[in-house]
Amino acid sequence: MIELPGYRIEKTLGSGGMSTVYLARQESLDRLVALKVMAPALVADPTFAERFLQEGKTIAALRHPNIITALDIGSTGTCSYMALEYASGGDLKEKIAAELSQEQSLRILRQIGSALAYAHSHGLVHRDIKPENILFEDDNALLSDFGIAKLVDSGRRLTGTGMSIGTPHYMSPEQARGEDVDGRSDLYSLGILFYEMLTGELPYDGKDSFAIAYRHIHDPLPELPQHLAAFAPLLQKLLAKDPNDRFGSAEQLLATLPADGTLVMDNREMQSSATGSFTGKEPTDRATQRSSKGPLLVFVVLLALVAGAVGWFLLRLSPPRLASGGGSTVSGPVSPSQEKSEPAADVARLLQGDGAAPAAVKPLSPGHTPVQEHRQAAPPANALLETLAPEPEPAQVAEARQPDLASLFRTADSLAKTAGTSLPRAQKAVAAYRHILELETDNQRARAGVEKVTTLFVEAAKTAIATEDLTRGKEMVASLRTLSPGSPELESLSRALRDKQEDIERRRQAEARARERQAREEAARLQAAREEKLEKLLTAGQEALAKKQKSAALAAFGAALKLFPNNDAARQGEQRARRLIVPGEPFSDLLSNGAAGPQMVLVPAGEFVMGDKRGDGRSNERPAHHVRLDHPFALSRYEITFNEFDRYCMATGRSRPTDYGWGRGRRPVLNVSWDDARSYAAWLSRETGKTYRLPSEAEWEYAARGKTETSYWWGDSPQAGMANCSDCGSRWDNRTTAPVGSFAANPFGLHDMLGNVWEWCADSYHSAYVGAPTDGRPWLGSGNRHVLRGGSWDYSSRAARITARPLFRDSDRYTSVGIRLLREIDPREL
C-alpha cells in the first residue's frame, strides 16, 4: 500500500491501466476521499502526466450537484495523485444488475443530462459515458472520470489524431470512426445508458471492438418490449446515427424530461427527425441481414490485412507502386481523399486504434450492399496474390525499381521524430532505417538514425536509474534489447540497474531498521507518557471521590480506562463513583438482570411547616405543624411507569394492569392499589439490595414543596402548562394521563409531583394532624384506608394543591391512582 503525506489509505476501490483508486481519509479535514493515484510507470511519460493533470484541472473547474468534485491534486517524487469527492453508493453498473424501475431510470437520465448540460456549457465533452463512471450518493447520480474529456474550443489533444477514445459499447458512430466529436456524442452514449437501464441489456454487442463499432455505425435500434414502447421516440432521437438528427444539446433533452417524469414529446416529430423510423417490430429479414454481415466482416478484415501486406511491399520498392484492379498505377502516399474512398482504411484504423482519423463510413444506397461495394473496389484475386509473392532476385529488378533513398529517409525520419520512447513506434523507425542499410550497407545517415532512436532509450534508462525509477528503467532496458540486441550499452545499463536495485534494497533495509528502532523508542516514550498520565488521572479521581464530586470522579476514572482498559484501580474507582449519590444528579440501582431500576433523585435533610397554614384548605390539612427530617432520602424522579411496573409483573407472574388504550411505555402506571404499590416496592428492594418503600405524608409534602411555602411549588395559583388536571391548561386535561416528564421539575428535580395521577403514601388516614409525628415517619393506625397526594388528570387544580390529602381503601384501583417510591440512603453512599 502506498503512503502519501496528509492521507491515510484505508483500502483499494479499483484499478486500471492508468491509475489506481483508493479509499483514503484526508487527515487535515478528517473526511473520506477517493484518492486516484497515477500508475508509476506512466508518471515519467509527459503525455500521460499532462492528461492526468488536465483531468484534475477539468474537474476542479466544475461545480455541479451531479458531478464528482476534485478536492486536491499533487505529486510526491514518482507519485502523482488526485483527491476526489467520495461517493459511497456504488455505481450504475451495480444498479442495472439489481434492475431499475422506469421512474429511477428517468431520474438518473435527468441527473446525468443536467451534468452534461453543465459540462458542455463549459466547453467540455466527456467522451467516456458508461455505467462505471456514474456513481451514487444516496439517490443522487454523480458523473465521474473526466480523464479523456476534451476541451472543444481549445484545440488541445492529449490523444493521438484519429485515435478511438472511449468504451466500445457506449461509443457514438462518429467516436468509433475516430472523428472529432461534440456534446451530441455524449448524448448518444447517454442514450445507450438509458436503453440499458430500461431493458437491462446493451443495444449493440459483438465479439470484439470492431464488431461492436460496426453495429453502432450501421445497425438500427433493436426492438423494445411492448411495455417500453413509449420510450422509442426518445431513444430514436438520442441514438440517431447522424449527430444532426439527435438533440442539439443536453438542454433540449432535459426539456422533454419534466420533474414529474412524464415525456413531453411529439412522436411523429421524433420519428421523422431520427435516422430511419421505429415501428416497434423487428424487420422480417433481420436474420438474412445478420447472416450477410458475417462474410462482410471476414472480407473487410482480409482486405485490411492485404492492405497491410501491400504497404510493406511498397516500402521495399522504389518508387512505391501498386497495381489496381483497373490496371492503373498510383505513386506516393495515399491522399486523405483517397483514404475516405476505401472502407478497408476505416477497418484498419479501428483495429489499430492509432494513426490518421478514418472518415465516416459511407451510407449504403438502396439495393447496394457493402460486400458488393468492396468487391467492385478490390483488385482481382490473382493480382492480390502477386503482391504477396516472394521478392524477385536483384538481378531481375529493373532500373525503375532502384531505391529512392530520399523518399525512404523521409519516411524513416518522420517515424523517428514521433517515436520518443514508445517501443512500437521506435521499432517502425529502426526497421525503416535498417531497410535503407539493406539497400546501402555503409549509409552513415541511416546508421546515425538507428543510433539516434536507440540513444533515446539509453538516455531514458540512465535517467530512470539515476532517479531510482526502476520500473521505467527495466522497461527502457528491455525495449533497448528488443530494438538493438547487440548494443554495447546493454551490459553497462543492466549492471547499473542491478547495482541501483541492490543499493535501494540496502538503503530500504537500513531505513526499515532505523524506523523499527525509532518506533520502539517512540513506543517506550508514549508508554511512559501514558503511565504518567494514568497516575495523574487516578489521583484526580480519588480527590474527586473524597470531595463527593461524582461527575469529576467519573470523568477522571473514565479517561484512565480509555488509556488502560484493564487497569483495576481505574475500574474500582469508577464503580465507587457510580455508587455516589449527590444532590441534583439522578441515579438508578441495577436489577438482578443488569437492567436499570427507576431513576431516583436525592432529597436533602431539612425541616418545614406541614399542612395548611394559610387557612384556605380543608380541615384534614390542619393544624399546620413543624416537621424535621434528619436524614436525606431519594424519591423517584418520575411517577412509576408502565415499562417499570410491567417488568415487575413479568418477573412475578402477576397480571398487568390495563391502560384503557391510552398507551403504556412512559405513561404512569395506573389502576394499582396500595397493596400493589407495597408489593412492587418489596420486589424492587430484593432486586437491588436497597430499601424501597412508599413515602410518608411528611416526606412526600417536603419533597413536593422543594423548600417553597406556596400552595403549588411554582406559586399560589394554578398556572397553564405546569401540570395535568381537569382545569390546568394542558392538552391532556380531563382526558388521559400524560407521559412522565411532560412538565417542568420542581426545585428538587422531581417531575409531576402535582397532577397526572394520585400517589399512594404509607400513612393511614387521619382526619386531622392532631398528634401527628414531627420527625417525618409514617403515621400508622388501624383500618384499611390510606392517604394519597398530588392530584390527578381528572381532578381540579384545587385537588392538586400540595397540602390536599384524600383517602382510598387499601384494595382500591382507579384510573387516577399511581405510584411514586422512596429509597432509603445509607450515609456511606454520600
N, C-alpha and C positions, 0 to 999 in steps of 0.2 A: 504494500500500500504506500502511495506517495505521501510526502509531507510538504505542506505549503504554509508559510507564515500567516497566522491570522485565521486559519481554517482547521477544523478537526474533522477528518474523514470518518464517516460512520459506516458506509457500505457502497458497493458498486451498483449503480442503477442500470447501466448498459454500456456497450462499447461498439465501435465501428472502425472502419479503416483509417479515418482521420482523427478520431478523438475517443476518449472515454469519459463517461458522465458519472459522477459520484454524488451521493447524498452527503452533505457536509454541514457543519454548524459554523457560521461566521461568528467568531468569538467576540468581536468588538460589540456586536449588536445582539448576540445570543439568539440568532434566528437560523432556521434551516434554509439551505440554498441548494440548487442543483449546480454542481461545480463541473464545468466542461473543460477537460484538460486535453490539449493537442498532443497527438502521438509524438514521442520524442524523435522518431526517425524523420518526421516532417518539419520539425522546428527550423532546421538549417536550410530548408528549401524556401527561398524568398517568395515563391508563388503561393505556397500553402500558408506561409506565415502571414502574407498580406491578406489572403482570403479570410483567415481566422480573425485578424484584426478588423477587417472590414465588416465581418458579421457582428462583432461586438459593437462597433460604431453604429451599424444599422439598427440593431435592436435598441441601443441606448437612446436613439433619436425618436423612438416610437413610444407614445403614451396612450394606450387604449385598453379598456377593460377586458378585451378578448385577445390580447397579445401578451405573451410572456415578456417580462421586463428584464433587461440586463442591469445588474447591480454593481458589478465591478469587473475590471479586466486588467491583467498584469502579466508579468514574466519574471521568473527567477531562474537564472542560469539557462539550462536547456529545457525549461518547463514553461509553456505559455498556457494561461488559464482564463476562464471567464465564469463569473458567478452570476447565475440566473435565478429568477423567481422560481421557487419550488412548488409544483402542483402535485398534490397528494392523491388525486382521484383517478389515477390510471390514464390510459389513452383510448382513443376512439376504436382502435382495433379490438380491445377487450370488450367495449360496449356493443360493438357489432356482433361479436361472438355470443354475447348474452342476449341478443335481439333487442331492437329498439322499436318503440311504437311510432306511428306516423307523427304524432304530436312532438315526441322527442326529436325525431329526425328533422322536422321543420324548425324546431327551436335551435338545433345545432347549425342548420343551414343558415338561419338568420344571423347567429352569433359570428360564424366564420365569414359570412358575407359582409358583415359590418366591419370585421377586422381587415378584410381585403380592401373594402372601400377606403378605409383609412390609410392602409399601406400604399394603395395605388395613388391616392391623393398626394402622397409624399414622394411620388415617382419611383416606387419600389414594386417589382414583380417578384413574387416568392419563388416560383418555378419548381417547387417540390411539395405540393399539397398532397398529403397522403394520411391515412389513419394514425400512423405512428407519430406524426407531427401535430396532432390535435390532442392536447392534454386537458385534464379536467380538475377543477377545484370545486367540490360540491356539484352543482348542476351547470356551472359556468364553463363553456368551452374556451380553450386558450390556444391560439396559433403559435407554434414554436419553430425553431430551427430555420433561421434565415441564412444558413451557410452558403447557399448558392443563389441568393437573391441578387437581382440585377437592378442597377440604377438606370432607368430607361433613358434619361436625358443626359447622362454623364459621358456616355461613350466608353466607359471603363469596362474591360473584360478581365475576369480572373480565371476564365476557362478558355480552352483553345477555340479558334474560329471554327464554327461548324460542328462543335462537339455537342452530342445529345446529352443534356444535363437534366436529371430528374429520375423518377421511378417509372419504368415502362408501363405498368398497369394504369397509371394516372396521367401519362403524358398526353398533351394535345397533339393533333396531327402535325401542326407546324413545329412543335417542340421535338417530335420524333424525327422530323426531317432535318433538324439542326438549324432551322431558320431563326431569325430574330423574332422575339415574342413580346407581347404586351399583356396588360391585365386580363384580356379576354382568354388568354391561355390558362391563367389561374381559374377563371370561371369554368372552363371546360373540366379541369381537374376537380373542381368543387362539384360539378355535375356527376362525375364518376363516383365521388364520395357519396352523394345523395342517393344515387341509384343503389349503391352497395348498402347504405343504411336502410333503405326501404325493403330490398329483396334479400339481403344477406349474401349476395353473390356479386362478382365483377361482370360488367357487360362484355368485356373483351379479355380473352385469355389465350395462351398459346404455349408451345413447348420451349420457346426461347424468346429473347428480347425482340428479335427481328419479326417473328410471327405475331407477337403482340402489337408491335408498331404498325405492321401491315394492316391488322384488323382495325386499329384506330383510324388509319387513313382511308380504308375502303369500306368496311362493313357497316351496315345500317344498325340502328339501335335494336337490340333484341326485344322480343315481345314482353310486355309487362303482364303480371297476373291481373285478372279482371278487377279485383278489389283495389288495385293501384292505378287503374286506367285514368283517373282524374289527373295524375301527375305526368301523363305522357307529353302534353304540350310543353310543360315546364322543362322536362328532361330533353325534349327535342331541341328546344331553344338553347339550353346550356351546352348540349353535345353536338351542335351543328359542326360539320366538318370545316366549313369556311368561317373564319373568325367574324366576317362581316355579317353572318346570319345569326350570331349569338347576341346576347345582351351587350349593349355598347359599354356598359360599366356595371360595377357591383351595385351602385346606387339604383340603376334600373331594375336589377334583380330584386333588391330589397323592397322596391315599390310594389312588387307583386306579392310580397310576404308581409301582410299586416300583423300586428301584435297578437291578434286573436287566432292566428294560424290558418285562416282561410286564404284561398288563392284568388287574386283579382286578375284574371287573365281572359283574353279573348281566344278561345281555342282555334278558331279559324285563322286568326292573325298569327298565332304561334306556329300553326301547321304550314301556313303559306310562307312564313319567313324562315323556317327551318329548312335544312338541306333535305330534299325528299319530303315525304309525308308519312305520318304514323297512322296506320289503320287499325292497330291493335291485333293484327293477325300476322303470323309468320308467313313469308312467301311460300307458295306451294312448291316451288322448285328450289327451296333452300338447300336440300340435300344435294341437288345437282350442282348448285353454286359451290358448296363446300368441296364436293368431290373434284371440281375443276381447279380448286386452289392448290391441291397437293402437287400436281405436275407443274403448275406455275411456279411454286416456291422452289421446287427442285431445279427447274430450268433457270430461274433467276440466280440462285446460288451458284450453279455451274457456270453461268455466264460471268458472274463476278470472279470466280476462280480463273476462268480463261482470260479475263481482262488482266488479272494479276500476272499470269504467265506471260502474256503478250508484252506487258510493261517491262518485265525482267528482260525479255528478249530484246526489246527496243534499246535498253540501256547498253547492251553488248554490241549493238550495231551503230555505225556512224555513216551518214546521218540516220536517225531513227526513222524507220518506215514500217507501215503496217498495211497489208493488203486487205481492202474492204470487200464486202460481199459483191460490190459492183465492179471491182477491179481497179478503182482509182487509188491514188496514193496520198496519204496525209503526212506532212512533215512537222516536226517540232511538237511541243506540248499541246495538249488539248485545251481549247479555249473554254471560258466559263459557259458561253452559249452552247458549245458542243456538249459540255457536261450535262446541261439541262435536258438535252435530247436523248440521253442514254439512261434508261432505267437501271442498268447494271451499276452505274456510278452511285445512284442512291443506295442500292443494296450494299455495295462495298463499304460506303461510309457508315451506314447503320451498323454493319457488323464490326467495322474497325473502331468506331467511336472517336475518330480524330480526323484531322485534315480539313479540307475546304468544305464549306456548308453545302450539303446536297440541295438541289432545287425541289420545289413542290412536285409531288407525284402527279403526272399528267392525268386529268379526268378522262374517263372512258366514254367514248361516244356510243350511242345506241347500236347494238348489234356487233360491237367490236370488243374482243377480249384481250386482256394483257398478253396471253400466250400468243395470239396472232400477231400483235404488235412486235413482240420480241423476236418472233420468227422472221418477220419481214426485215428487222434491222440487223439480224445476225448474219455473219458470213456463212458460206457453205461449210458443212462439217469437215470436208476434206481440207479446206483452207485453214480451219482452226487447228486441225491435227498437224498440218505442215508447220505452223508457227511453233508447235511444241516439239518438233523433230530435233535430233541432235545437231549441234552447230557444225557447219561444213569445215573441212580442213582448211588451214590458212592458205594453202596453195590454190584453193578453189575460190577464194574471195577476190572479187574484182576491185579496181581502184575506187569505185563508188562506195565501198564498204570500209575504207581506211578510217582510222579513228579521227573524229573531230574533237581534239583534246580541249579546245576552248569550251565547247558545249558540255563535255563531261566535267570539266572543272567548275563550270557554273553550277551544275547540279550538286557536285560534292561540296563546294564551298557554301552553298545555300543550306545544305543539310548540317554542315559543321557549325554554321553560325547560330542555328537554333537548337543544337544538341544539348549544350550545357552538360550536366551530369545525369541526363536521362539515358539509361543504358540502351533502350530500343532505338532512340534517335542516333545515339553515338555509333551503334553498330551499323546503321544505314550509311552514316557518313564515312566510317572507316572502310566499309565494303566498297563504297564508291571510289575512294582514293586507291584502294588495292586493285580495283578493276583497271584503273589507269596504269598502275605499276605492272599489271599483267601484260598490258599492251606496250609499255615502255619502262623496262626494268629500272633504269637509272634516273627516272624523273624525280629530281630533288624537291620540286614543289609538292608532288604527291606525298613523298616521304615526310616533308615538313607538315603537311596536312594531317597525316596519321599521328605524328608526334604531338601536334597541337591539340588534337582531340584527346589523346591518351594523357597528355600532361594535365588537362583539366581534372581528370580523375586522380592523378598522382598528387596534385596540389590539394584537392579536396580531401584526400585521405590524410595527408600531412596535417592539414588544418584540424580535421576531426580528431586525430590522435593528440595533437597539441592541446586542444580544448577538452580532451577526455570524453568526447562523444564517440564511444567505442562502437555503438550500433551503426552509426554512419560510417565510421572508419572501416569496419568489416564489410559494409555494403560497397564502399568505393574500391577496396582491395579486390573483392570478388568480381566487381564489374571490370576492373583493370585486367584481371586474369582472364576474363571472357574475351575482352577486346584484344589484348596483346599478351598471350601466354608466355612469350619469351622476353617480356620487358625486364630490363636489368633492375628496375626499381622494385619489382615484386618481392624479392628476397629481403631487401632492407626494410620495406614497408611492413612486411609480415613480421619481421623481427621486432620492429619498433612497436607494432601493435601488441605483440606478446609482452614486450618489456613494459609497455604502458599499462596493460591489463594486470601484470604482476605487481607493478608499483601501486596501482589503485587498490588492489587487494591487500597489499601490505599496509597501506595507509588506512584502508577501511577497518582492518583488524586492530590497528593501533588506536584508531578513533573509537572503535567499539569498546576496547579495553579501558580507554580513558573515560568513556561515557559510563561504563559499568562502575568504575571507581568513583566518579562524580555522583552517580546515582546512589551508591552505598553511603557516601559521605553525606549527601543531601538527606537520605532516609534517616540516617542517625541524627542529623541536626533537627529534622522535623519531629522525630520521635521524642527527642529531648524537649523540644518546644511544646509538644502536645502534653507530655508528662508534667511540665511546669505549669501549663495552663490548667491541667486537671487539678493540681493541688490548690490553685487559686480558686477554682470553681467549688471544690469541696469545702474549702474554708468559708467561702461566701455563703454556701448553702447552710452550713452549720450555724453561722452567725444569724442568718435569717430565721432558722428554726428557733434559736434561743430568744429572738425578739417576737416570735409568733407571726412572722411575716410569710404567710403561706405562698403568695404569688411569687415573691422573690426567691424563696427556697425551691419551689418547683422549677423556676426558670434556671437556677444555678445547677441543680442536680440533672435537669433535662439536658442542658448543654454538655455536662460531663458525660452523660450516657451516649451522646452523639459522638464524642471523641473515643470513648471506650465503652462500647455497648455491654460488655460483660463485667464492668467494674462493680464489685459488691458494695463498696462504700457509697457509691452514687445511687445504686438501686435501693439500698436500705434507706438512704436519706430521702429519696423521692417518696418511698412508701410512708415514711413518717410525716412528710409534708402533706401528703394527700389526706392523712388522718387528722390534720389540724383543722379545727373549726374556728373560723374567725367571723366577726360581725360583717354583714354585707355581702358575704360570698356564699352562694348556695352550695350544698353538698349532698351527696347521695351515698347511702350504705349499699354494699353489694349483697345480692341474694345468693343463695347456695349454688345456683347455676351460673353465677358470674354476671347476671343482669343487674342493672342499677335499680335501686328502690326509688320511692318518691323523693323529689327534691325537697330539701329541708333548709330552713333559714334560722340562724342563731338569733334568739331574742335575749338581750342582756337582763341581768337582775335589776330591780328597781322598785319604786313604790308609786301609788296613785290613789285617787279617791274613786271608789267603785260605786256605781248606781247613779240615780237621778238626783243631782244636787241643784238643778235649776227649778224643780217643782213642776215641770210640764210633762212628766212621764206618768206611767201607771203606778198604782200603789205597790205592785210587786217589785218595782225598781227602787224602792226606798226601805229603810233610810240609807242615804249615802254614807259610806264609811271608808276609813283609811285602811289600805291593804299594802303589805310589804312582801316582796318576793326576793328572798335572799339568794336564790340560785338561778343562773341562766338556764334556758331550755331552748329546744328547737321546735318550730312549728312548720308543718308542711307549707311550702311556698304557694301551692295552689290547693284547691279542693281535690280530693282523691278522684282520679279519672276512671272512666270505664276501662281503659287499657290496663291500669294498675289493678283494679278490682277483678277484672276478668282473669288476670294471671293467677290471682288467689283462688278463683273458682275452679280453674283448670287443675291447679295443684291439689285441691282438696276434694274435687268431685262434686261440688255443690252446683246447683243450677244458677245460671247468670240472671241478674235482674233485667227486666225489659227496659228498652229505651224509648218505647212508643213511636219508633220510626224517626226520632229526632237526630239520630246518629250517635255512635259510640266514640271510640278513639279518645280525643282530648276533651270531650264534654264531661262534666262532673257526673259521677255515678249517682243514681237516684233510686228510689224505691228500696232503701236499706233501713232496717230497724236499728235501734240502739244495741240490741244483741248482735246483729250482723256487724256493726262497727267494732264492737269489742272483740269479736272473733277474728276479724281482719287484723286488728292491732296485735293480737296474740300470735297469729301466724307470722306477721312481719317481724316480731321480736325473735321468734325461733329461726327464721330465715337469716337474719342479720347478726344475731348475737347481741343486739342492743335492745333497750327497753322502749317500746312504743305503747301509747295509751291515748284515751280521749283526754282533752284538756279540761281542767276545772273551769267553772264560770269565771273565776278571777283571772286565771291565766289567759283565757280567751279574750276577756274585755281589755286586759292590759296590752296584749299583743295587737288587738284591733285598733286601739287608740293610737298606738305609736307615739306615746308621750304627748298627745293632744288632749284638750279638755272640752271640745265641742261635741255637738250631737252626732256628727259624722266626722270622720278623720280629716276631711277637707274643709269643714265649716259647720255652721248651724243649720243650713238649709240644703235641700236636695239640689243637685247640680247635674244638668244634662250630660250624658256620656260618661258618668263616673261609676254607674252600677246598673244592674239589670233587675228591675222590679216592675210592678204594673204601671207605674207613672214616672219612671226615672229618665225617660227620653232616649232609650236605646232602641235599636232595631229588633231586639228580642223581647221587649217589654210585653208581659202578659200573653206571650205566645209559646216560647220554648226556653230552655236553658241556653246559655252562651258558652262557646269553648273557653276553657280556663285560660286566664291571662289576657282576656279581651279588654280589660280595664287596667288603669294605672295602679301601681303598687303603693301601699301606704308607707310612712317613713321607716318602718322596719323592713321593707322589701317584700311584704306579703300582698298577694293579689286576691281580689274577690272576697275580702272579709265581709263586705256588705252586699246583699243581693245575691242573685243567681240561685243558690239553694240554702235552706236552713242547715246548720251544722250542729251535730249532737255534742253535748258536753257530758262530763262524768257525773255531775251533781244530780241528786234527787231534787224534785221540785219543792220549793218552799214559797209560801205566798208572800213573804216579806223577808228582808235581810236581818231581822231581829235575831241575834245570836249567831250570825254568820261568822266563819273563820276569818281572821285578819292576816293569815300568813300565806294565803293563796292555795291551800289544799282543797280538794273536792269536799263539798258539804253533803254528806250522805245521810240517808234516812230510810224509813220504811216505805213500802208502797212500790208501785211499778211505773211511776211517772217521772220522766227526766226532762231536763231543760234543753232547749235549742236556742241558738243565737244566729244573728246575721241577716235575717230576712230572706226573701226568695223572689223568683221571677213573677209569681202570681200574687204577691202581697204588695201593699202600698209602700211608699217610701217611708212612711212613719214607722212601719214594722222593721225597716232597715236601720233604725237608729241604733247606736252602739249599745245602749242600755236595755233595749227591748228583749224580753225573755219569756216566750210562750213555752208550753209543755206538751208532750205527747207520751203515750204509753210505750213501754219497752219494745213491744212487738209491732208497733205501727209502722207501715211503709207507705210513703206518699211520693207523688211525682215532684214534690218541692223539697224533699229532705235528702241530704247527702252527708259527707264525712270530711273532717279535717283532723289530722292526728298530731300528737305531741311526741317528741323523742327526748328522753332524759339525757343530760350531758354529764359525762364523767369529767371532773376537774382536770384530769391528766390529758384530756383531749384538747384543752385550751392552751 
